[in-house]
Amino acid sequence: IPESHLIAGGGPIPTALCTFSRLGGGTAALIAPLGDDSWADFTRKELDRFEVDHSLCVVRKKCTSALAFAWIEQPTSARTIVLDSPPRLYIEPDDINTAHLPTPKMIHLDGRHVEAAAKLARWGKKSGAKIMLDVGSVRNRVDDLFPFIDYLVCADQYAFHYFNTQSVFLALAGFREMGIPEVVITCGTSGAYGLQAKGSPVFQKAYKVKAVDVTGAGDVFHGAFLYGLRKKWDLPERLKFASAAAALKCRMRGARDGIPTLDETITFVKNHRVYHD
C-alpha cells in the first residue's frame, strides 16, 4: 500500500525543456503527440507552468494520452516505471511542416519518433541549429540520427549495450569515431563523462544529496546541459552545472517540482562539496 501519491508532469524532452525554461535559457517549444482527453489538458497546464510553448504539439483525436506509473521505494528512492502509450501516439514525418516552424538555435531529440526526428534534424542542420540527442535506453535504432547530431548525451545503459562493453572510455571513443563531435555518457551516482573532438575525456562526480525521488533527474541534467550550451560554456562547466541541477531535483518528489532556479543551482555549485564515491 503506497504511503502517498503524486500526479505530475514528466517525459524526457518535456522535462528537459521545462528545466531549460526555468533556468532562463530562452523560449522553448515542444513537438510531441497528445491525446484529446483530460490528461492532455493537464499536460498543457503543466507546460504553461514552466512557460514551454505547446502550440506545435500534434493532437490525435479520440485517443488517450500517454501515462507513466512510477513506484518509488523508500528509503533507497529506487523506482519502477511502467509506460502506457497508445500506438496512435506517434509522430510521423508528415506531421511536421518545417515551413511553419520558427528557426531554432537548438533542437533536442530523444530516441522516439525516429523518422520524424530525422526530418527535423536534417532541417535544423540546414537552418544552422545545434542538435542534441538524448538516448536513455535501448529502445529504437537511432543510428540514422547520428550524422546530424552535434551533442550526444546518453545513459551508460545505452552506450555499454551499443558497443558491447563495460568501459565508458571505449564507448566515448566509439561514438566519437562515428563522427559525433561531442559525447557525454551519464552514469547515475557514478558521475558523468564527456569527450569532445579535441582533448582528453572529462569526468564530473555526481553530487550527493538526500534523495527523495530520482525520477526526472536525467531529464533535468539534459535541460541544464542545454542551458550551458546556450551560454556557450565549456564542457567541464556544463557537466558540473547539469550535475548540480540534477542533484537538486532529487530532493523533491516528481520529475519537475524539484527543478531548481538558476540562482539555486549556481549557489549549490559554489557551496556544495559532497560527492558520491
N, C-alpha and C positions, 0 to 999 in steps of 0.2 A: 504494500500500500504506500503510495507516494506521500511524502510529508507535505509537499506543496506542488503547485504547478504554475507555469507562466506561459502566456500566449504572446509571442513576439515575432518580429520580422527576422528573416535570415536569408541565406543563399550567398554563395561566394562573390559573385560580381555585385549584386545589390549592396551587400555589407561593405565591400571594398569601396564602393562609390560613396556610401554614407560616411565612411571614415574620411575619405579624401575631402568631402564637402565640409564635414565638421572641423577638420583641421584648417580649413580656409584655403584649400588648393585651387578653388575656382568653380566654374559651372560644370556640373556632372549630369549626364543624361544616360538613362538606361534603355537598352533594347532587349526585351525579354517577352516570352509568351505569358499571357494572363487568361484565366477563365472569365466567365461573366457572372460570378457569384459573389456572395458577401465577403469571401476571403480575398477576392481581387480588390474590393473596396478597402479592406483592411490594409492590403499591400500598398495601395496608393497613399493612404493616410500615413503609413509608416515612412514612405519615401518623402512625403511632404514634410514630415517632422525634421528630416535631415536636409531639406531643400535639394533633393535629387529629382530632376525632371523625368517624368514617366510618360510623357506625351508620345514617345516613339514606340512604346510597347505594343505588341501585337495581341489583339483580343480574339479569342476563339469563342464563338457563340455556342451556347448550350454545352458548355464544357466546364468542369470543375477545375479549380486552381490546384497547383501542386502544394502538398503539405508534407512537412517533415516532422516526425515524432522523435524526441530525444529523451533518453533516460540518463540522469546524472547520478552517479554513485557517490555517496559521502562515506568517509572524508577524503577519498582519493581524487574526486572530481572526474573520474573516468566516465566515459559516456558511450551510449549505444544509440545510433540514429537509423531510423527507417524512413525511406522516402516513398511517398505515394504521388506519382506524377502520371497523369493520363497520357497515352500515346499521342493524342492530338496536340498536346502542349509542346510543339516542336516548331522551330523557326526554319522555314525553307528559304533558299536564296531569293525566290521571287517575292518574299515578304519584305525584302529590304530594297527600297528605291533610293539609291545613293544620290540621285539628283535632288532629292528633297532633304538631304541631311546637311546640317551645318558642318563647315570644315573643322575637323578636330585637331588638337595639338597632340593628344594621346588617345589610344584605343586599348582597352583592357579586355582580354578574352579569356574564356575558360575552355574546357575540353568538350563542351556540349555544342550541339547545332554546328557541326564541323563545316559543312558545306556553306552555310550562311556566313560563318565566321571567316572562312577563306575569302569569300566575296568582299566582306567588309575590310579585311586586312589588305587585300590587293588594292582596293580603292584608297584605303588610308595611306598606304605607302606612296601611291601616286600623288596624294594630297599633301605629302610631307609630314604626316603624323608618325610618332613613335609608337610601336606596337609592343604590348606586353602580354604574355600568356601565362595563365595560372593553370597548372595541372596538379591536382591533389592526389589522384589515384588512377589506377589502370582501368579506364572505362571505355574510351573510344581511341581509335588510331588518329592521333593528331599530327602525324608526320607531315601532312600536306600543308600545315600552317607554318612549319619551321622556316621555310625560305623567306617569310615575311616578318619574322619575329626579331625585334631588337633586344628584348629582355625576356628571358625565360626564368620564371620564379616557380619552382616546383617542389613538391614534397619528396623526402628521401624514399618513401614507399614507391613512388613512380620511377624515380631515377634509378634505383637499385634494380627494379624489375626490368626496366628498359635495356640496361646494359648487362644484366645478369651478374651483378657484382654487389659486394657489400662495402666497397670503397667509394667514399664520397669524392675523392680526388680523381679516380678513374672516370666516374660519372661526369664530373665537371669537365674534364678534358675531352670526354667523348662528345658531349654536346657542343663544345667549342669547335671541335674538329668538323662538326656538321655545319659550321658556318654561322652559328648563333653568336652575335657579338658579346653578349653578357649573360651569364648564367648564375642563378642563385639556387641553392638547394637548402630547404629548411628541414631541420631535424628535431623539432619539438624542443624539449628541455635540454637537448644536446647542442643547441645553438643553430647557427646558420653559416653557410659557406658561400662565397662568391668568387667568380673568376671573370675577368674582362679579357679583351683581345690582347692587351699587353699587361705584363706584370704577373705576380705570383698570386695564388689563392688568398682570399681574405676570410678571416674567421671572426664571428661575433658570438660571444657567450650569451646564453639565454638568461634574462633577469629572473631572479627568484622572488616570488611574492606569495602571499597566502591565497592560493587559487580556490575560488568558489565554483567556477564553471569555465572550462576551456573552449566551449562552443564559440565558434567565430574568431578565435584568436588568429588563425592563419589568414582569414579574410581581412582582418584589421591590419595585419602585417602588410598585406598587399596594398591596401589603401594608403597606409603610411609610406610605403615604398614609392608609390605613385606620387605622393606629395613631395618626397625628396627629389624625384626626377623633375617635377615641375619647378623646383627651386634650384635645379642643376647642382645638387650636392654630389660629392664623390661617393664611390661605392661604400667605403667604411662608414661614412656618416649616415648614409641611407640605411645600412644594416643596423646600426646602433639605434637610430630613431624608430625604425619599424619594429625592432625587438622590444623597445620600451613601450610603444603603443600597444603591442600585442599582450605584453605582461599586464599592463594596466587594465585592459579589458577583462582579464581573467578574475578580477576582484569582484565582479558583479555577475548575476545570472543573465542568461540570454546572450545572443550574438551582438546586440547593439547598445544596450543600456550602459555598458561599461566603456564604450568608445570614448577616449579622452579628448580633451581640447588640446590645442597647440601649446598653450601655457603649461598645462598639466604635464604634457609629455616632455617638454624642454626642462622643466623643473625636476622631473623624475630622472632624466639623463644626467643632469648636473649633480644630483644628490644621492642617487641610489647606487650602491656598490656591492650588492649581494647578488651572486650569480649561482646558477646550478653548476654542480661539479661536472 
